């Protein structure tokens, strides 16, 4: 990545009404790529309630054109929003599924994938690990560089592929990472960490301890003041979702 080519992304937390997460995600998919909207949908996921706030959806949009593309979004969603006929009907339907949300502008750190590279590399998963952590002021890019150089290769050994490596803009203490994986890989890595920490018997876990996993968390505390991850489920048919949708064993 060279100066002038930095990708930008919009990160959204959406608070959902009742059980409308699937309705909202389908509604979101229908808006991606609209020439008057100007955002490309990288993914829409619902937060797995056993790991985070619920009912909640996370959207990630790529902003074509970087900062110049961002200008057009800011311009159209400012004073002009009240007369934006292209989005008004979409917003009206969306508010039957949501009560509000919280958005962040993200910028890719060096080595951050884009929609183009994710497609070329075939990055997909049925489970996504979503990190939104706090770091010492001004240290976001240093932390993300360490994630790319040190954590990503280890995560790859455990079946996790990098989807996003983001510095949160308009903020000097937040970072965001996203990883695509499968449930069995997530559990295997968690077990390996606990065995290495001496809080889980390897005979019970069925895996060996991996001190490198815990060593990374110790290393991360060089920058991180508050670490937080949650699990997300992708909407079928989105950029990094699996081509075949898993079916629960309760289905005949």
MARKEVEX-21084 format. One record per residue (C-alpha): residue number from 1; x, y, z. Coordinates in Angstrom, 3 decimals. Layout:
<recs>
   pos         c1         c2         c3
   NUM          X          Y          Z
...
</recs>
This chain:
<recs>
   pos         c1         c2         c3
     1      0.000      0.000      0.000
     2      1.350      3.412     -0.951
     3      0.234      6.890      0.132
     4     -2.876      7.949     -1.767
     5     -4.190      4.402     -2.049
     6     -5.437      3.909      1.494
     7     -8.782      2.076      1.533
     8    -11.604      3.410      3.687
     9    -14.491      1.459      5.185
    10    -17.669      2.265      7.084
    11    -18.306      0.133     10.178
    12    -21.839      0.045     11.561
    13    -23.370     -1.402     14.708
    14    -27.140     -1.643     14.213
    15    -29.600     -2.268     17.052
    16    -32.295     -4.597     15.742
    17    -36.008     -4.761     16.545
    18    -37.005     -8.204     17.821
    19    -35.954    -11.043     15.523
    20    -35.521     -8.884     12.432
    21    -31.763     -9.401     11.999
    22    -32.259    -11.524      8.869
    23    -34.776     -9.058      7.403
    24    -32.403     -6.175      8.021
    25    -29.412     -7.977      6.519
    26    -31.401     -8.830      3.386
    27    -32.546     -5.198      3.157
    28    -28.921     -4.103      3.490
    29    -27.761     -6.475      0.741
    30    -30.251     -4.915     -1.644
    31    -28.678     -1.482     -1.216
    32    -25.068     -2.468     -1.945
    33    -23.549     -0.974     -5.059
    34    -26.380      1.487     -5.718
    35    -24.765      4.194     -7.838
    36    -26.343      6.925     -5.731
    37    -25.268      5.328     -2.450
    38    -21.652      4.732     -3.375
    39    -20.801      2.097     -0.760
    40    -19.885     -1.503     -1.572
    41    -21.020     -4.073      0.997
    42    -18.079     -6.108      2.274
    43    -20.275     -7.928      4.749
    44    -23.319     -7.905      6.978
    45    -23.359    -10.159     10.033
    46    -25.461    -10.639     13.125
    47    -23.599    -10.701     16.416
    48    -23.787    -14.148     17.992
    49    -25.752    -13.369     21.135
    50    -23.734    -15.750     23.290
    51    -20.663    -13.535     22.735
    52    -21.960     -9.967     22.559
    53    -24.874     -7.551     22.568
    54    -28.084     -8.778     20.979
    55    -30.041     -8.375     18.825
    56    -27.385     -6.538     16.853
    57    -26.026     -6.496     13.294
    58    -22.597     -5.381     12.078
    59    -22.151     -3.959      8.569
    60    -18.870     -3.259      6.803
    61    -18.896     -1.151      3.651
    62    -15.935     -0.361      1.423
    63    -15.764      3.275      0.312
    64    -14.751      3.403     -3.377
    65    -12.249      6.151     -4.075
    66    -10.776      6.437     -0.592
    67    -10.855      9.937      0.839
    68    -12.207     11.440     -2.400
    69    -15.030      8.914     -2.276
    70    -15.618      9.772      1.368
    71    -16.058     13.418      0.403
    72    -19.093     12.539     -1.698
    73    -20.658     10.589      1.181
    74    -20.156     13.443      3.652
    75    -21.497     15.934      1.114
    76    -24.669     13.940      0.327
    77    -25.437     12.980      3.931
    78    -25.042     16.479      5.339
    79    -27.344     19.370      4.425
    80    -28.472     17.482      1.316
    81    -29.785     14.471      3.243
    82    -33.288     15.906      3.647
    83    -33.703     15.917     -0.146
    84    -31.982     12.570     -0.839
    85    -34.787     10.823     -2.713
    86    -32.591      7.830     -3.595
    87    -32.190      6.797      0.049
    88    -35.376      8.056      1.683
    89    -37.496      5.003      0.870
    90    -34.678      2.648      1.946
    91    -34.328      4.455      5.269
    92    -38.069      4.259      5.913
    93    -38.103      0.472      5.518
    94    -34.849      0.094      7.486
    95    -36.357      1.801     10.520
    96    -39.011     -0.900     10.774
    97    -36.154     -3.324     11.490
    98    -33.813     -1.161     13.598
    99    -33.915      1.400     16.380
   100    -30.544      3.057     15.811
   101    -26.860      2.292     15.746
   102    -23.296      3.530     15.974
   103    -20.969      4.103     12.999
   104    -17.209      4.328     12.677
   105    -15.025      5.388      9.775
   106    -12.191      2.882      9.353
   107     -8.985      3.150      7.350
   108     -7.006      0.126      6.259
   109     -3.593     -0.322      7.861
   110     -0.746     -1.489      5.596
   111     -1.567     -5.011      4.450
   112     -5.311     -4.630      4.994
   113     -7.352     -6.730      2.567
   114     -9.885     -5.110      0.249
   115    -12.937     -6.624     -1.380
   116    -10.842     -7.257     -4.466
   117     -8.079     -9.120     -2.642
   118    -10.539    -11.067     -0.489
   119    -12.296    -12.345     -3.604
   120     -9.019    -13.166     -5.347
   121     -7.782    -15.084     -2.298
   122    -11.072    -16.924     -1.777
   123    -11.474    -15.784      1.837
   124    -14.730    -17.184      3.223
   125    -16.074    -18.522      6.500
   126    -19.236    -19.430      8.366
   127    -17.913    -17.779     11.545
   128    -16.198    -14.413     11.913
   129    -14.137    -13.077     14.804
   130    -14.695     -9.346     15.284
   131    -12.246     -7.397     17.422
   132    -12.871     -3.843     18.556
   133    -10.145     -2.955     21.039
   134     -8.706      0.113     22.708
   135     -5.016      0.973     22.465
   136     -2.728      3.604     23.906
   137     -3.358      6.945     22.155
   138     -1.423      7.108     18.911
   139     -0.352      3.448     18.876
   140     -3.031      2.001     16.578
   141     -0.821      1.530     13.523
   142      1.968     -0.021     15.596
   143     -0.465     -2.556     17.041
   144     -1.938     -3.363     13.638
   145      1.530     -3.823     12.161
   146      2.260     -6.372     14.886
   147     -1.040     -8.137     14.175
   148     -0.098     -8.441     10.524
   149      3.471     -9.594     11.146
   150      3.021    -11.762     14.235
   151     -0.578    -12.684     14.891
   152     -1.874    -13.291     11.367
   153      0.552    -16.172     10.616
   154     -0.369    -17.844     13.914
   155     -4.083    -17.345     13.312
   156     -3.665    -18.872      9.856
   157     -2.264    -22.041     11.444
   158     -5.573    -22.259     13.302
   159     -7.748    -21.706     10.240
   160     -8.371    -17.966     10.643
   161     -7.933    -15.707      7.602
   162     -7.620    -11.938      7.840
   163    -10.592     -9.966      6.508
   164     -9.898     -6.534      7.965
   165     -7.048     -4.650      9.645
   166     -8.404     -1.239     10.522
   167     -7.463      1.972     12.276
   168    -10.549      3.788     13.576
   169    -10.588      7.341     12.239
   170    -11.701     10.374     14.272
   171    -10.368      8.496     17.282
   172     -6.841      7.784     18.532
   173     -7.531      4.797     20.784
   174     -9.533      2.257     18.737
   175     -8.635     -0.544     16.332
   176    -10.723     -3.162     14.575
   177     -9.825     -6.539     13.078
   178    -12.028     -9.156     11.417
   179    -11.168    -12.811     10.741
   180    -12.983    -15.513      8.759
   181    -12.955    -19.012     10.210
   182    -15.071    -22.046     11.137
   183    -16.419    -23.054     14.576
   184    -14.014    -25.985     14.992
   185    -10.983    -23.751     14.361
   186    -12.191    -21.144     16.851
   187    -12.628    -23.794     19.548
   188     -9.310    -25.510     18.817
   189     -7.415    -22.242     19.241
   190     -9.257    -21.409     22.475
   191     -8.428    -24.840     23.869
   192     -4.760    -24.525     22.881
   193     -4.533    -21.243     24.767
   194     -6.193    -22.613     27.917
   195     -4.003    -25.727     27.943
   196     -0.916    -23.526     27.617
   197     -2.135    -21.397     30.542
   198     -2.533    -24.482     32.708
   199     -6.270    -24.090     33.230
   200     -7.359    -26.990     30.985
   201     -6.153    -30.592     30.996
   202     -4.787    -31.528     27.548
   203     -6.287    -34.993     27.918
   204     -9.707    -33.412     28.348
   205     -9.140    -30.814     25.634
   206     -7.886    -33.269     23.052
   207     -5.305    -30.729     21.862
   208     -1.830    -29.702     22.930
   209     -1.185    -26.361     24.531
   210      0.324    -23.677     22.330
   211      2.271    -21.094     24.335
   212      2.472    -18.885     21.240
   213     -1.227    -18.049     21.559
   214     -0.871    -16.713     25.090
   215      2.448    -15.081     24.191
   216      0.636    -13.026     21.562
   217     -1.847    -11.712     24.126
   218      1.035    -10.724     26.394
   219      2.756     -9.057     23.447
   220     -0.448     -7.216     22.491
   221     -0.533     -5.548     25.901
   222      2.396     -3.450     24.690
   223     -0.271     -1.387     22.933
   224     -3.707     -2.661     23.965
   225     -5.423     -1.269     27.058
   226     -8.733     -3.087     26.551
   227     -9.143     -6.102     24.269
   228    -12.567     -7.297     23.121
   229    -13.701     -9.880     20.574
   230    -17.111    -11.246     19.627
   231    -18.337    -13.798     17.114
   232    -20.483    -12.986     14.087
   233    -22.582    -14.971     11.608
   234    -22.577    -13.795      7.967
   235    -25.655    -13.240      5.847
   236    -25.760    -15.830      3.041
   237    -24.751    -14.457     -0.327
   238    -22.399    -11.801      1.030
   239    -18.786    -11.314     -0.011
   240    -17.029    -13.665      2.430
   241    -19.930    -15.935      3.385
   242    -19.656    -19.650      2.558
   243    -20.920    -20.717     -0.851
   244    -23.004    -23.441      0.796
   245    -25.085    -22.504      3.827
   246    -24.726    -24.979      6.739
   247    -27.981    -26.592      7.892
   248    -28.788    -27.458     11.514
   249    -29.226    -31.140     12.362
   250    -32.781    -30.444     13.565
   251    -33.821    -30.126      9.913
   252    -35.160    -33.380      8.453
</recs>
